[in-house]
């Protein structure tokens, strides 16, 4: 009586998509990368100005 049996016809569990497959994450990551690169370039270029 204590045995638990999976129901017949239950769909197999799918693996979640990797984070790289999510478009919104890629847009966020790409935007953050470009922003960070711009910050680094500004930190170098501005002190060298007149």
mmCIF entry with sequence, helices, sheets and N, C-alpha, C, O atoms, coordinates in Angstrom:
data_MODEL
# 
_entry.id   MODEL 
# 
_entity.id                         1 
_entity.type                       polymer 
_entity.pdbx_number_of_molecules   1 
# 
_entity_poly.entity_id                      1 
_entity_poly.type                           'polypeptide(L)' 
_entity_poly.nstd_linkage                   no 
_entity_poly.nstd_monomer                   no 
_entity_poly.pdbx_seq_one_letter_code       
;(UNK)(UNK)(UNK)(UNK)(UNK)(UNK)(UNK)(UNK)(UNK)(UNK)(UNK)(UNK)(UNK)(UNK)(UNK)(UNK)
(UNK)(UNK)(UNK)(UNK)(UNK)(UNK)(UNK)(UNK)(UNK)(UNK)(UNK)(UNK)(UNK)(UNK)(UNK)(UNK)
(UNK)(UNK)(UNK)(UNK)(UNK)(UNK)(UNK)(UNK)(UNK)(UNK)(UNK)(UNK)(UNK)(UNK)(UNK)(UNK)
(UNK)(UNK)
;
_entity_poly.pdbx_seq_one_letter_code_can   XXXXXXXXXXXXXXXXXXXXXXXXXXXXXXXXXXXXXXXXXXXXXXXXXX 
_entity_poly.pdbx_strand_id                 A 
# 
loop_
_entity_poly_seq.entity_id 
_entity_poly_seq.num 
_entity_poly_seq.mon_id 
_entity_poly_seq.hetero 
1 1  UNK n 
1 2  UNK n 
1 3  UNK n 
1 4  UNK n 
1 5  UNK n 
1 6  UNK n 
1 7  UNK n 
1 8  UNK n 
1 9  UNK n 
1 10 UNK n 
1 11 UNK n 
1 12 UNK n 
1 13 UNK n 
1 14 UNK n 
1 15 UNK n 
1 16 UNK n 
1 17 UNK n 
1 18 UNK n 
1 19 UNK n 
1 20 UNK n 
1 21 UNK n 
1 22 UNK n 
1 23 UNK n 
1 24 UNK n 
1 25 UNK n 
1 26 UNK n 
1 27 UNK n 
1 28 UNK n 
1 29 UNK n 
1 30 UNK n 
1 31 UNK n 
1 32 UNK n 
1 33 UNK n 
1 34 UNK n 
1 35 UNK n 
1 36 UNK n 
1 37 UNK n 
1 38 UNK n 
1 39 UNK n 
1 40 UNK n 
1 41 UNK n 
1 42 UNK n 
1 43 UNK n 
1 44 UNK n 
1 45 UNK n 
1 46 UNK n 
1 47 UNK n 
1 48 UNK n 
1 49 UNK n 
1 50 UNK n 
# 
_struct_asym.id          A 
_struct_asym.entity_id   1 
# 
loop_
_struct_conf.conf_type_id 
_struct_conf.id 
_struct_conf.pdbx_PDB_helix_id 
_struct_conf.beg_label_comp_id 
_struct_conf.beg_label_asym_id 
_struct_conf.beg_label_seq_id 
_struct_conf.pdbx_beg_PDB_ins_code 
_struct_conf.end_label_comp_id 
_struct_conf.end_label_asym_id 
_struct_conf.end_label_seq_id 
_struct_conf.pdbx_end_PDB_ins_code 
_struct_conf.beg_auth_comp_id 
_struct_conf.beg_auth_asym_id 
_struct_conf.beg_auth_seq_id 
_struct_conf.end_auth_comp_id 
_struct_conf.end_auth_asym_id 
_struct_conf.end_auth_seq_id 
_struct_conf.pdbx_PDB_helix_class 
_struct_conf.details 
_struct_conf.pdbx_PDB_helix_length 
HELX_P HELX_P1 AA1 UNK A 19 ? UNK A 21 ? UNK A 19 UNK A 21 5 ? 3  
HELX_P HELX_P2 AA2 UNK A 23 ? UNK A 48 ? UNK A 23 UNK A 48 1 ? 26 
# 
_struct_conf_type.id          HELX_P 
_struct_conf_type.criteria    ? 
_struct_conf_type.reference   ? 
# 
loop_
_atom_site.group_PDB 
_atom_site.id 
_atom_site.type_symbol 
_atom_site.label_atom_id 
_atom_site.label_alt_id 
_atom_site.label_comp_id 
_atom_site.label_asym_id 
_atom_site.label_entity_id 
_atom_site.label_seq_id 
_atom_site.pdbx_PDB_ins_code 
_atom_site.Cartn_x 
_atom_site.Cartn_y 
_atom_site.Cartn_z 
_atom_site.occupancy 
_atom_site.B_iso_or_equiv 
_atom_site.pdbx_formal_charge 
_atom_site.auth_seq_id 
_atom_site.auth_comp_id 
_atom_site.auth_asym_id 
_atom_site.auth_atom_id 
_atom_site.pdbx_PDB_model_num 
ATOM 1   N N  . UNK A 1 1  ? 0.811  -1.203 0.000   1.00 0.00 ? 1  UNK A N  1 
ATOM 2   C CA . UNK A 1 1  ? 0.000  0.000  0.000   1.00 0.00 ? 1  UNK A CA 1 
ATOM 3   C C  . UNK A 1 1  ? 0.852  1.264  0.000   1.00 0.00 ? 1  UNK A C  1 
ATOM 4   O O  . UNK A 1 1  ? 0.375  2.311  -0.439  1.00 0.00 ? 1  UNK A O  1 
ATOM 5   N N  . UNK A 1 2  ? 2.096  1.207  0.476   1.00 0.00 ? 2  UNK A N  1 
ATOM 6   C CA . UNK A 1 2  ? 2.915  2.391  0.568   1.00 0.00 ? 2  UNK A CA 1 
ATOM 7   C C  . UNK A 1 2  ? 3.690  2.711  -0.699  1.00 0.00 ? 2  UNK A C  1 
ATOM 8   O O  . UNK A 1 2  ? 4.377  3.730  -0.773  1.00 0.00 ? 2  UNK A O  1 
ATOM 9   N N  . UNK A 1 3  ? 3.579  1.832  -1.707  1.00 0.00 ? 3  UNK A N  1 
ATOM 10  C CA . UNK A 1 3  ? 4.321  2.066  -2.944  1.00 0.00 ? 3  UNK A CA 1 
ATOM 11  C C  . UNK A 1 3  ? 3.665  3.169  -3.772  1.00 0.00 ? 3  UNK A C  1 
ATOM 12  O O  . UNK A 1 3  ? 2.442  3.222  -3.902  1.00 0.00 ? 3  UNK A O  1 
ATOM 13  N N  . UNK A 1 4  ? 4.487  4.037  -4.322  1.00 0.00 ? 4  UNK A N  1 
ATOM 14  C CA . UNK A 1 4  ? 3.985  5.096  -5.196  1.00 0.00 ? 4  UNK A CA 1 
ATOM 15  C C  . UNK A 1 4  ? 4.378  4.732  -6.621  1.00 0.00 ? 4  UNK A C  1 
ATOM 16  O O  . UNK A 1 4  ? 5.548  4.477  -6.906  1.00 0.00 ? 4  UNK A O  1 
ATOM 17  N N  . UNK A 1 5  ? 3.406  4.711  -7.501  1.00 0.00 ? 5  UNK A N  1 
ATOM 18  C CA . UNK A 1 5  ? 3.636  4.346  -8.894  1.00 0.00 ? 5  UNK A CA 1 
ATOM 19  C C  . UNK A 1 5  ? 3.325  5.561  -9.759  1.00 0.00 ? 5  UNK A C  1 
ATOM 20  O O  . UNK A 1 5  ? 2.309  6.227  -9.565  1.00 0.00 ? 5  UNK A O  1 
ATOM 21  N N  . UNK A 1 6  ? 4.214  5.847  -10.724 1.00 0.00 ? 6  UNK A N  1 
ATOM 22  C CA . UNK A 1 6  ? 3.982  6.961  -11.636 1.00 0.00 ? 6  UNK A CA 1 
ATOM 23  C C  . UNK A 1 6  ? 2.767  6.655  -12.498 1.00 0.00 ? 6  UNK A C  1 
ATOM 24  O O  . UNK A 1 6  ? 2.570  5.510  -12.903 1.00 0.00 ? 6  UNK A O  1 
ATOM 25  N N  . UNK A 1 7  ? 1.953  7.661  -12.782 1.00 0.00 ? 7  UNK A N  1 
ATOM 26  C CA . UNK A 1 7  ? 0.765  7.424  -13.601 1.00 0.00 ? 7  UNK A CA 1 
ATOM 27  C C  . UNK A 1 7  ? 1.147  7.015  -15.025 1.00 0.00 ? 7  UNK A C  1 
ATOM 28  O O  . UNK A 1 7  ? 2.149  7.475  -15.572 1.00 0.00 ? 7  UNK A O  1 
ATOM 29  N N  . UNK A 1 8  ? 0.344  6.160  -15.599 1.00 0.00 ? 8  UNK A N  1 
ATOM 30  C CA . UNK A 1 8  ? 0.567  5.724  -16.977 1.00 0.00 ? 8  UNK A CA 1 
ATOM 31  C C  . UNK A 1 8  ? 0.406  6.900  -17.924 1.00 0.00 ? 8  UNK A C  1 
ATOM 32  O O  . UNK A 1 8  ? -0.496 7.718  -17.742 1.00 0.00 ? 8  UNK A O  1 
ATOM 33  N N  . UNK A 1 9  ? 1.249  6.998  -18.913 1.00 0.00 ? 9  UNK A N  1 
ATOM 34  C CA . UNK A 1 9  ? 1.130  8.045  -19.911 1.00 0.00 ? 9  UNK A CA 1 
ATOM 35  C C  . UNK A 1 9  ? 1.664  9.390  -19.461 1.00 0.00 ? 9  UNK A C  1 
ATOM 36  O O  . UNK A 1 9  ? 1.449  10.393 -20.143 1.00 0.00 ? 9  UNK A O  1 
ATOM 37  N N  . UNK A 1 10 ? 2.359  9.439  -18.328 1.00 0.00 ? 10 UNK A N  1 
ATOM 38  C CA . UNK A 1 10 ? 2.920  10.705 -17.867 1.00 0.00 ? 10 UNK A CA 1 
ATOM 39  C C  . UNK A 1 10 ? 4.032  11.121 -18.835 1.00 0.00 ? 10 UNK A C  1 
ATOM 40  O O  . UNK A 1 10 ? 4.857  10.293 -19.219 1.00 0.00 ? 10 UNK A O  1 
ATOM 41  N N  . UNK A 1 11 ? 4.059  12.404 -19.232 1.00 0.00 ? 11 UNK A N  1 
ATOM 42  C CA . UNK A 1 11 ? 5.093  12.839 -20.180 1.00 0.00 ? 11 UNK A CA 1 
ATOM 43  C C  . UNK A 1 11 ? 6.469  12.791 -19.530 1.00 0.00 ? 11 UNK A C  1 
ATOM 44  O O  . UNK A 1 11 ? 6.607  13.061 -18.337 1.00 0.00 ? 11 UNK A O  1 
ATOM 45  N N  . UNK A 1 12 ? 7.487  12.445 -20.315 1.00 0.00 ? 12 UNK A N  1 
ATOM 46  C CA . UNK A 1 12 ? 8.844  12.438 -19.744 1.00 0.00 ? 12 UNK A CA 1 
ATOM 47  C C  . UNK A 1 12 ? 9.263  13.866 -19.407 1.00 0.00 ? 12 UNK A C  1 
ATOM 48  O O  . UNK A 1 12 ? 8.871  14.814 -20.088 1.00 0.00 ? 12 UNK A O  1 
ATOM 49  N N  . UNK A 1 13 ? 10.048 14.008 -18.371 1.00 0.00 ? 13 UNK A N  1 
ATOM 50  C CA . UNK A 1 13 ? 10.491 15.337 -17.976 1.00 0.00 ? 13 UNK A CA 1 
ATOM 51  C C  . UNK A 1 13 ? 11.542 15.833 -18.960 1.00 0.00 ? 13 UNK A C  1 
ATOM 52  O O  . UNK A 1 13 ? 12.460 15.104 -19.337 1.00 0.00 ? 13 UNK A O  1 
ATOM 53  N N  . UNK A 1 14 ? 11.386 17.104 -19.371 1.00 0.00 ? 14 UNK A N  1 
ATOM 54  C CA . UNK A 1 14 ? 12.321 17.706 -20.306 1.00 0.00 ? 14 UNK A CA 1 
ATOM 55  C C  . UNK A 1 14 ? 13.382 18.466 -19.538 1.00 0.00 ? 14 UNK A C  1 
ATOM 56  O O  . UNK A 1 14 ? 13.133 19.006 -18.460 1.00 0.00 ? 14 UNK A O  1 
ATOM 57  N N  . UNK A 1 15 ? 14.582 18.495 -20.122 1.00 0.00 ? 15 UNK A N  1 
ATOM 58  C CA . UNK A 1 15 ? 15.652 19.277 -19.516 1.00 0.00 ? 15 UNK A CA 1 
ATOM 59  C C  . UNK A 1 15 ? 15.393 20.747 -19.819 1.00 0.00 ? 15 UNK A C  1 
ATOM 60  O O  . UNK A 1 15 ? 14.935 21.070 -20.915 1.00 0.00 ? 15 UNK A O  1 
ATOM 61  N N  . UNK A 1 16 ? 15.672 21.642 -18.884 1.00 0.00 ? 16 UNK A N  1 
ATOM 62  C CA . UNK A 1 16 ? 15.494 23.079 -19.163 1.00 0.00 ? 16 UNK A CA 1 
ATOM 63  C C  . UNK A 1 16 ? 16.503 23.552 -20.206 1.00 0.00 ? 16 UNK A C  1 
ATOM 64  O O  . UNK A 1 16 ? 17.594 22.998 -20.337 1.00 0.00 ? 16 UNK A O  1 
ATOM 65  N N  . UNK A 1 17 ? 16.111 24.587 -20.941 1.00 0.00 ? 17 UNK A N  1 
ATOM 66  C CA . UNK A 1 17 ? 17.002 25.157 -21.949 1.00 0.00 ? 17 UNK A CA 1 
ATOM 67  C C  . UNK A 1 17 ? 18.193 25.810 -21.255 1.00 0.00 ? 17 UNK A C  1 
ATOM 68  O O  . UNK A 1 17 ? 18.051 26.353 -20.160 1.00 0.00 ? 17 UNK A O  1 
ATOM 69  N N  . UNK A 1 18 ? 19.362 25.761 -21.883 1.00 0.00 ? 18 UNK A N  1 
ATOM 70  C CA . UNK A 1 18 ? 20.512 26.464 -21.302 1.00 0.00 ? 18 UNK A CA 1 
ATOM 71  C C  . UNK A 1 18 ? 20.270 27.976 -21.332 1.00 0.00 ? 18 UNK A C  1 
ATOM 72  O O  . UNK A 1 18 ? 19.484 28.470 -22.140 1.00 0.00 ? 18 UNK A O  1 
ATOM 73  N N  . UNK A 1 19 ? 20.936 28.686 -20.467 1.00 0.00 ? 19 UNK A N  1 
ATOM 74  C CA . UNK A 1 19 ? 20.715 30.134 -20.345 1.00 0.00 ? 19 UNK A CA 1 
ATOM 75  C C  . UNK A 1 19 ? 21.013 30.846 -21.655 1.00 0.00 ? 19 UNK A C  1 
ATOM 76  O O  . UNK A 1 19 ? 20.396 31.870 -21.946 1.00 0.00 ? 19 UNK A O  1 
ATOM 77  N N  . UNK A 1 20 ? 21.947 30.328 -22.457 1.00 0.00 ? 20 UNK A N  1 
ATOM 78  C CA . UNK A 1 20 ? 22.306 30.965 -23.719 1.00 0.00 ? 20 UNK A CA 1 
ATOM 79  C C  . UNK A 1 20 ? 21.190 30.887 -24.748 1.00 0.00 ? 20 UNK A C  1 
ATOM 80  O O  . UNK A 1 20 ? 21.226 31.610 -25.745 1.00 0.00 ? 20 UNK A O  1 
ATOM 81  N N  . UNK A 1 21 ? 20.198 30.027 -24.532 1.00 0.00 ? 21 UNK A N  1 
ATOM 82  C CA . UNK A 1 21 ? 19.094 29.877 -25.486 1.00 0.00 ? 21 UNK A CA 1 
ATOM 83  C C  . UNK A 1 21 ? 17.979 30.890 -25.236 1.00 0.00 ? 21 UNK A C  1 
ATOM 84  O O  . UNK A 1 21 ? 17.030 30.957 -26.017 1.00 0.00 ? 21 UNK A O  1 
ATOM 85  N N  . UNK A 1 22 ? 18.071 31.674 -24.170 1.00 0.00 ? 22 UNK A N  1 
ATOM 86  C CA . UNK A 1 22 ? 17.044 32.660 -23.843 1.00 0.00 ? 22 UNK A CA 1 
ATOM 87  C C  . UNK A 1 22 ? 17.426 34.014 -24.450 1.00 0.00 ? 22 UNK A C  1 
ATOM 88  O O  . UNK A 1 22 ? 18.454 34.595 -24.099 1.00 0.00 ? 22 UNK A O  1 
ATOM 89  N N  . UNK A 1 23 ? 16.591 34.503 -25.360 1.00 0.00 ? 23 UNK A N  1 
ATOM 90  C CA . UNK A 1 23 ? 16.883 35.743 -26.080 1.00 0.00 ? 23 UNK A CA 1 
ATOM 91  C C  . UNK A 1 23 ? 17.035 36.927 -25.123 1.00 0.00 ? 23 UNK A C  1 
ATOM 92  O O  . UNK A 1 23 ? 17.954 37.731 -25.280 1.00 0.00 ? 23 UNK A O  1 
ATOM 93  N N  . UNK A 1 24 ? 16.152 37.040 -24.143 1.00 0.00 ? 24 UNK A N  1 
ATOM 94  C CA . UNK A 1 24 ? 16.215 38.179 -23.221 1.00 0.00 ? 24 UNK A CA 1 
ATOM 95  C C  . UNK A 1 24 ? 17.523 38.197 -22.437 1.00 0.00 ? 24 UNK A C  1 
ATOM 96  O O  . UNK A 1 24 ? 18.091 39.264 -22.202 1.00 0.00 ? 24 UNK A O  1 
ATOM 97  N N  . UNK A 1 25 ? 17.999 37.033 -22.035 1.00 0.00 ? 25 UNK A N  1 
ATOM 98  C CA . UNK A 1 25 ? 19.278 36.987 -21.323 1.00 0.00 ? 25 UNK A CA 1 
ATOM 99  C C  . UNK A 1 25 ? 20.411 37.440 -22.228 1.00 0.00 ? 25 UNK A C  1 
ATOM 100 O O  . UNK A 1 25 ? 21.292 38.187 -21.802 1.00 0.00 ? 25 UNK A O  1 
ATOM 101 N N  . UNK A 1 26 ? 20.392 36.989 -23.477 1.00 0.00 ? 26 UNK A N  1 
ATOM 102 C CA . UNK A 1 26 ? 21.464 37.379 -24.394 1.00 0.00 ? 26 UNK A CA 1 
ATOM 103 C C  . UNK A 1 26 ? 21.456 38.880 -24.654 1.00 0.00 ? 26 UNK A C  1 
ATOM 104 O O  . UNK A 1 26 ? 22.520 39.491 -24.757 1.00 0.00 ? 26 UNK A O  1 
ATOM 105 N N  . UNK A 1 27 ? 20.274 39.485 -24.760 1.00 0.00 ? 27 UNK A N  1 
ATOM 106 C CA . UNK A 1 27 ? 20.201 40.936 -24.942 1.00 0.00 ? 27 UNK A CA 1 
ATOM 107 C C  . UNK A 1 27 ? 20.752 41.669 -23.720 1.00 0.00 ? 27 UNK A C  1 
ATOM 108 O O  . UNK A 1 27 ? 21.491 42.643 -23.857 1.00 0.00 ? 27 UNK A O  1 
ATOM 109 N N  . UNK A 1 28 ? 20.393 41.200 -22.535 1.00 0.00 ? 28 UNK A N  1 
ATOM 110 C CA . UNK A 1 28 ? 20.900 41.805 -21.304 1.00 0.00 ? 28 UNK A CA 1 
ATOM 111 C C  . UNK A 1 28 ? 22.410 41.664 -21.214 1.00 0.00 ? 28 UNK A C  1 
ATOM 112 O O  . UNK A 1 28 ? 23.111 42.631 -20.917 1.00 0.00 ? 28 UNK A O  1 
ATOM 113 N N  . UNK A 1 29 ? 22.907 40.474 -21.469 1.00 0.00 ? 29 UNK A N  1 
ATOM 114 C CA . UNK A 1 29 ? 24.339 40.200 -21.360 1.00 0.00 ? 29 UNK A CA 1 
ATOM 115 C C  . UNK A 1 29 ? 25.121 41.011 -22.382 1.00 0.00 ? 29 UNK A C  1 
ATOM 116 O O  . UNK A 1 29 ? 26.163 41.580 -22.058 1.00 0.00 ? 29 UNK A O  1 
ATOM 117 N N  . UNK A 1 30 ? 24.626 41.066 -23.612 1.00 0.00 ? 30 UNK A N  1 
ATOM 118 C CA . UNK A 1 30 ? 25.298 41.836 -24.653 1.00 0.00 ? 30 UNK A CA 1 
ATOM 119 C C  . UNK A 1 30 ? 25.323 43.317 -24.333 1.00 0.00 ? 30 UNK A C  1 
ATOM 120 O O  . UNK A 1 30 ? 26.354 43.968 -24.501 1.00 0.00 ? 30 UNK A O  1 
ATOM 121 N N  . UNK A 1 31 ? 24.202 43.861 -23.875 1.00 0.00 ? 31 UNK A N  1 
ATOM 122 C CA . UNK A 1 31 ? 24.142 45.278 -23.510 1.00 0.00 ? 31 UNK A CA 1 
ATOM 123 C C  . UNK A 1 31 ? 25.063 45.607 -22.352 1.00 0.00 ? 31 UNK A C  1 
ATOM 124 O O  . UNK A 1 31 ? 25.725 46.644 -22.355 1.00 0.00 ? 31 UNK A O  1 
ATOM 125 N N  . UNK A 1 32 ? 25.108 44.743 -21.381 1.00 0.00 ? 32 UNK A N  1 
ATOM 126 C CA . UNK A 1 32 ? 25.981 44.964 -20.230 1.00 0.00 ? 32 UNK A CA 1 
ATOM 127 C C  . UNK A 1 32 ? 27.448 44.919 -20.644 1.00 0.00 ? 32 UNK A C  1 
ATOM 128 O O  . UNK A 1 32 ? 28.265 45.689 -20.139 1.00 0.00 ? 32 UNK A O  1 
ATOM 129 N N  . UNK A 1 33 ? 27.776 44.023 -21.555 1.00 0.00 ? 33 UNK A N  1 
ATOM 130 C CA . UNK A 1 33 ? 29.156 43.912 -22.039 1.00 0.00 ? 33 UNK A CA 1 
ATOM 131 C C  . UNK A 1 33 ? 29.579 45.178 -22.771 1.00 0.00 ? 33 UNK A C  1 
ATOM 132 O O  . UNK A 1 33 ? 30.669 45.698 -22.534 1.00 0.00 ? 33 UNK A O  1 
ATOM 133 N N  . UNK A 1 34 ? 28.722 45.676 -23.662 1.00 0.00 ? 34 UNK A N  1 
ATOM 134 C CA . UNK A 1 34 ? 29.033 46.899 -24.401 1.00 0.00 ? 34 UNK A CA 1 
ATOM 135 C C  . UNK A 1 34 ? 29.170 48.080 -23.436 1.00 0.00 ? 34 UNK A C  1 
ATOM 136 O O  . UNK A 1 34 ? 30.064 48.910 -23.596 1.00 0.00 ? 34 UNK A O  1 
ATOM 137 N N  . UNK A 1 35 ? 28.297 48.156 -22.447 1.00 0.00 ? 35 UNK A N  1 
ATOM 138 C CA . UNK A 1 35 ? 28.359 49.231 -21.469 1.00 0.00 ? 35 UNK A CA 1 
ATOM 139 C C  . UNK A 1 35 ? 29.665 49.187 -20.674 1.00 0.00 ? 35 UNK A C  1 
ATOM 140 O O  . UNK A 1 35 ? 30.295 50.219 -20.444 1.00 0.00 ? 35 UNK A O  1 
ATOM 141 N N  . UNK A 1 36 ? 30.055 48.006 -20.264 1.00 0.00 ? 36 UNK A N  1 
ATOM 142 C CA . UNK A 1 36 ? 31.296 47.852 -19.488 1.00 0.00 ? 36 UNK A CA 1 
ATOM 143 C C  . UNK A 1 36 ? 32.513 48.230 -20.327 1.00 0.00 ? 36 UNK A C  1 
ATOM 144 O O  . UNK A 1 36 ? 33.441 48.861 -19.822 1.00 0.00 ? 36 UNK A O  1 
ATOM 145 N N  . UNK A 1 37 ? 32.513 47.851 -21.597 1.00 0.00 ? 37 UNK A N  1 
ATOM 146 C CA . UNK A 1 37 ? 33.632 48.217 -22.474 1.00 0.00 ? 37 UNK A CA 1 
ATOM 147 C C  . UNK A 1 37 ? 33.701 49.735 -22.658 1.00 0.00 ? 37 UNK A C  1 
ATOM 148 O O  . UNK A 1 37 ? 34.790 50.309 -22.654 1.00 0.00 ? 37 UNK A O  1 
ATOM 149 N N  . UNK A 1 38 ? 32.549 50.384 -22.819 1.00 0.00 ? 38 UNK A N  1 
ATOM 150 C CA . UNK A 1 38 ? 32.529 51.832 -22.950 1.00 0.00 ? 38 UNK A CA 1 
ATOM 151 C C  . UNK A 1 38 ? 33.046 52.518 -21.704 1.00 0.00 ? 38 UNK A C  1 
ATOM 152 O O  . UNK A 1 38 ? 33.762 53.515 -21.796 1.00 0.00 ? 38 UNK A O  1 
ATOM 153 N N  . UNK A 1 39 ? 32.696 52.003 -20.551 1.00 0.00 ? 39 UNK A N  1 
ATOM 154 C CA . UNK A 1 39 ? 33.175 52.566 -19.291 1.00 0.00 ? 39 UNK A CA 1 
ATOM 155 C C  . UNK A 1 39 ? 34.688 52.456 -19.191 1.00 0.00 ? 39 UNK A C  1 
ATOM 156 O O  . UNK A 1 39 ? 35.362 53.403 -18.786 1.00 0.00 ? 39 UNK A O  1 
ATOM 157 N N  . UNK A 1 40 ? 35.217 51.297 -19.562 1.00 0.00 ? 40 UNK A N  1 
ATOM 158 C CA . UNK A 1 40 ? 36.677 51.092 -19.492 1.00 0.00 ? 40 UNK A CA 1 
ATOM 159 C C  . UNK A 1 40 ? 37.410 52.034 -20.444 1.00 0.00 ? 40 UNK A C  1 
ATOM 160 O O  . UNK A 1 40 ? 38.427 52.619 -20.072 1.00 0.00 ? 40 UNK A O  1 
ATOM 161 N N  . UNK A 1 41 ? 36.903 52.186 -21.666 1.00 0.00 ? 41 UNK A N  1 
ATOM 162 C CA . UNK A 1 41 ? 37.540 53.076 -22.637 1.00 0.00 ? 41 UNK A CA 1 
ATOM 163 C C  . UNK A 1 41 ? 37.482 54.514 -22.132 1.00 0.00 ? 41 UNK A C  1 
ATOM 164 O O  . UNK A 1 41 ? 38.465 55.246 -22.247 1.00 0.00 ? 41 UNK A O  1 
ATOM 165 N N  . UNK A 1 42 ? 36.356 54.926 -21.578 1.00 0.00 ? 42 UNK A N  1 
ATOM 166 C CA . UNK A 1 42 ? 36.221 56.293 -21.055 1.00 0.00 ? 42 UNK A CA 1 
ATOM 167 C C  . UNK A 1 42 ? 37.198 56.537 -19.905 1.00 0.00 ? 42 UNK A C  1 
ATOM 168 O O  . UNK A 1 42 ? 37.786 57.614 -19.808 1.00 0.00 ? 42 UNK A O  1 
ATOM 169 N N  . UNK A 1 43 ? 37.369 55.561 -19.053 1.00 0.00 ? 43 UNK A N  1 
ATOM 170 C CA . UNK A 1 43 ? 38.297 55.727 -17.929 1.00 0.00 ? 43 UNK A CA 1 
ATOM 171 C C  . UNK A 1 43 ? 39.730 55.920 -18.392 1.00 0.00 ? 43 UNK A C  1 
ATOM 172 O O  . UNK A 1 43 ? 40.526 56.552 -17.698 1.00 0.00 ? 43 UNK A O  1 
ATOM 173 N N  . UNK A 1 44 ? 40.066 55.380 -19.561 1.00 0.00 ? 44 UNK A N  1 
ATOM 174 C CA . UNK A 1 44 ? 41.413 55.562 -20.099 1.00 0.00 ? 44 UNK A CA 1 
ATOM 175 C C  . UNK A 1 44 ? 41.501 56.843 -20.903 1.00 0.00 ? 44 UNK A C  1 
ATOM 176 O O  . UNK A 1 44 ? 42.469 57.591 -20.762 1.00 0.00 ? 44 UNK A O  1 
ATOM 177 N N  . UNK A 1 45 ? 40.506 57.116 -21.750 1.00 0.00 ? 45 UNK A N  1 
ATOM 178 C CA . UNK A 1 45 ? 40.582 58.219 -22.702 1.00 0.00 ? 45 UNK A CA 1 
ATOM 179 C C  . UNK A 1 45 ? 40.389 59.589 -22.043 1.00 0.00 ? 45 UNK A C  1 
ATOM 180 O O  . UNK A 1 45 ? 41.089 60.532 -22.412 1.00 0.00 ? 45 UNK A O  1 
ATOM 181 N N  . UNK A 1 46 ? 39.492 59.733 -21.109 1.00 0.00 ? 46 UNK A N  1 
ATOM 182 C CA . UNK A 1 46 ? 39.211 61.038 -20.531 1.00 0.00 ? 46 UNK A CA 1 
ATOM 183 C C  . UNK A 1 46 ? 40.392 61.636 -19.768 1.00 0.00 ? 46 UNK A C  1 
ATOM 184 O O  . UNK A 1 46 ? 40.664 62.826 -19.925 1.00 0.00 ? 46 UNK A O  1 
ATOM 185 N N  . UNK A 1 47 ? 41.096 60.869 -18.958 1.00 0.00 ? 47 UNK A N  1 
ATOM 186 C CA . UNK A 1 47 ? 42.249 61.457 -18.268 1.00 0.00 ? 47 UNK A CA 1 
ATOM 187 C C  . UNK A 1 47 ? 43.371 61.890 -19.216 1.00 0.00 ? 47 UNK A C  1 
ATOM 188 O O  . UNK A 1 47 ? 44.195 62.729 -18.851 1.00 0.00 ? 47 UNK A O  1 
ATOM 189 N N  . UNK A 1 48 ? 43.409 61.324 -20.435 1.00 0.00 ? 48 UNK A N  1 
ATOM 190 C CA . UNK A 1 48 ? 44.455 61.679 -21.391 1.00 0.00 ? 48 UNK A CA 1 
ATOM 191 C C  . UNK A 1 48 ? 44.118 62.938 -22.166 1.00 0.00 ? 48 UNK A C  1 
ATOM 192 O O  . UNK A 1 48 ? 44.975 63.461 -22.879 1.00 0.00 ? 48 UNK A O  1 
ATOM 193 N N  . UNK A 1 49 ? 42.911 63.436 -22.050 1.00 0.00 ? 49 UNK A N  1 
ATOM 194 C CA . UNK A 1 49 ? 42.475 64.617 -22.804 1.00 0.00 ? 49 UNK A CA 1 
ATOM 195 C C  . UNK A 1 49 ? 43.132 65.893 -22.297 1.00 0.00 ? 49 UNK A C  1 
ATOM 196 O O  . UNK A 1 49 ? 43.867 65.869 -21.310 1.00 0.00 ? 49 UNK A O  1 
ATOM 197 N N  . UNK A 1 50 ? 42.859 67.035 -22.990 1.00 0.00 ? 50 UNK A N  1 
ATOM 198 C CA . UNK A 1 50 ? 43.510 68.319 -22.652 1.00 0.00 ? 50 UNK A CA 1 
ATOM 199 C C  . UNK A 1 50 ? 43.164 68.841 -21.286 1.00 0.00 ? 50 UNK A C  1 
ATOM 200 O O  . UNK A 1 50 ? 43.645 69.904 -20.891 1.00 0.00 ? 50 UNK A O  1 
# 
